[in-house]
Amino acid sequence: MSTTTETTAATGTVYDFTVQSIDGKAVKLSQYKGKKLLIVNTASECGYTPQYKELEELYKKHGDKVTVLGFPANNFGGQEPGTNEQISLFCEKNYGVTFPLFGKVSVKGDDAVPLYKYLSDKAKNGRVGEAPNWNFCKYLVDETGHVVAFYPSKVKPMSEELVAAILK
């Protein structure tokens, strides 16, 4: 987790973004106002892929407090080679995923989608300056759409640390 407590003035919130659902529909993130968000870059062929199970458990157990948003990405060693349809079927069949999944995106580098450029730029979001360095990195967003923390891949979705941050 980012241990930096210093904040700068954020320019906007995650609610300013519209993304594509895994089935191609435009989704305004502003529809999630009033709930915390856990935004996660996912992959189907990664050592961390079993985290889908804990992400689903977190979503079911604490869905009144947090919405998990999964963003499949193929930025790390070709570990998400599938199409959106294949990814959706994989997640449903193997992990019973019911939390929102979005179309495959790039989460780092020059071709990163605008949401991820915002999430990883402290000058924009006011708090976190870390881009995903592997699959299953997590950004915690508060009820007002502001990024509050970054958790690396190794932090499990049901970890005491992450659940405590969601429940506070």
C-alpha positions in Angstrom: 0.0 0.0 0.0 1.1 3.5 -0.6 2.3 4.9 2.7 2.5 8.4 1.5 0.1 10.6 3.5 0.8 13.8 1.7 -1.9 14.9 -0.6 -2.0 17.4 -3.4 -5.0 19.1 -5.0 -6.8 16.5 -7.2 -8.1 17.5 -10.6 -11.4 15.8 -10.8 -12.5 12.4 -9.5 -13.0 8.9 -11.0 -16.6 9.9 -11.5 -15.5 12.1 -14.4 -14.7 8.9 -16.5 -16.8 6.8 -18.8 -15.5 3.3 -19.6 -16.7 0.4 -21.7 -18.3 -2.6 -20.0 -17.0 -6.0 -21.1 -20.0 -6.3 -23.4 -19.3 -2.9 -25.0 -21.7 -0.6 -23.3 -20.7 2.9 -22.0 -20.6 3.0 -18.2 -20.3 6.3 -16.4 -18.4 5.8 -13.2 -20.5 8.5 -11.6 -23.2 5.8 -11.2 -21.1 4.5 -8.2 -21.3 7.7 -6.2 -21.6 7.1 -2.5 -19.8 3.8 -2.4 -16.1 2.9 -2.2 -14.6 1.4 -5.3 -11.8 -1.2 -5.6 -10.5 -0.8 -9.2 -8.3 -3.8 -10.2 -6.4 -4.7 -13.3 -7.0 -8.4 -13.9 -5.7 -11.2 -16.1 -6.8 -14.8 -16.8 -3.4 -16.5 -17.1 -1.5 -15.0 -14.1 -0.2 -16.5 -10.8 -2.5 -14.0 -9.1 -5.6 -15.0 -11.2 -7.1 -16.9 -8.2 -7.6 -13.5 -6.6 -10.8 -13.4 -8.7 -12.3 -15.7 -6.1 -11.4 -13.3 -3.2 -12.5 -10.3 -5.3 -15.9 -12.0 -5.7 -16.0 -12.8 -2.0 -15.2 -9.2 -1.1 -17.9 -8.0 -3.4 -20.6 -10.3 -2.0 -19.6 -9.9 1.6 -19.1 -6.1 1.6 -21.0 -5.0 -1.5 -23.0 -2.5 0.6 -19.7 -0.7 1.2 -17.6 -1.3 -1.9 -18.0 -2.1 -5.6 -15.2 -4.1 -7.2 -14.5 -3.0 -10.8 -12.3 -5.4 -12.9 -10.3 -4.1 -15.8 -8.7 -7.0 -17.8 -5.3 -5.9 -19.2 -2.6 -7.6 -21.2 0.3 -5.3 -20.1 2.3 -8.0 -18.3 3.7 -10.8 -20.3 0.7 -11.6 -22.4 -1.3 -13.0 -19.5 -4.7 -11.7 -20.8 -4.7 -12.9 -24.4 -8.5 -13.4 -24.7 -11.2 -11.4 -26.2 -13.7 -9.6 -24.0 -16.2 -12.4 -24.6 -13.6 -15.1 -23.7 -12.6 -13.2 -20.5 -16.2 -12.8 -19.4 -16.9 -16.5 -19.9 -13.6 -17.5 -18.1 -14.4 -15.3 -15.1 -18.0 -16.5 -14.8 -17.2 -20.2 -15.3 -14.1 -20.5 -13.2 -14.7 -17.9 -10.4 -18.4 -17.1 -10.5 -17.6 -13.4 -11.0 -20.7 -11.1 -10.7 -18.9 -7.9 -10.0 -18.6 -5.5 -13.0 -16.0 -6.3 -15.6 -14.9 -3.9 -18.3 -13.4 -4.2 -21.7 -9.8 -5.1 -22.0 -7.6 -2.0 -21.6 -4.0 -0.9 -21.3 -3.2 0.1 -17.7 0.3 1.6 -18.1 2.5 3.3 -20.5 1.7 5.8 -23.3 -1.4 3.7 -24.4 -2.9 3.5 -20.9 -6.6 4.4 -20.9 -7.4 7.8 -19.4 -8.8 6.3 -16.2 -5.5 4.5 -15.4 -3.5 7.6 -16.4 -5.6 9.4 -13.7 -5.3 6.6 -11.1 -1.5 6.5 -11.4 -0.7 10.3 -11.5 -0.5 12.0 -8.1 -0.7 15.4 -9.9 -4.1 14.4 -11.2 -5.6 12.3 -8.4 -4.0 14.1 -5.4 -2.9 11.0 -3.5 -1.3 8.1 -5.4 1.5 8.1 -7.9 1.9 4.4 -8.6 1.0 2.7 -11.8 0.3 -1.1 -11.9 3.5 -3.0 -12.0 1.8 -6.4 -12.5 -1.7 -7.8 -12.7 -4.2 -7.5 -9.8 -2.9 -4.1 -8.5 -5.7 -2.4 -6.6 -6.8 1.2 -6.2 -9.2 2.1 -3.4 -11.4 5.0 -4.2 -13.6 6.7 -1.5 -17.3 7.5 -1.6 -16.6 10.9 -3.2 -14.6 9.5 -6.1 -11.1 10.3 -4.8 -8.2 7.8 -4.9 -7.1 7.0 -1.3 -4.7 4.1 -1.7 -2.8 1.7 -4.0 -2.3 -1.9 -3.1 0.2 -4.1 -5.1 -0.7 -7.5 -6.5 0.5 -9.4 -3.4 -2.2 -7.8 -1.2 -5.1 -10.2 -1.3 -8.6 -8.8 -1.6 -9.8 -10.3 1.7 -6.6 -9.3 3.6 -7.1 -7.6 6.9 -5.4 -4.5 5.7 -7.7 -4.0 2.6 -10.9 -5.0 4.3 -10.2 -2.6 7.2 -9.6 0.3 4.8 -12.9 -0.5 3.0 -14.9 -0.7 6.3 -13.5 2.5 7.9 
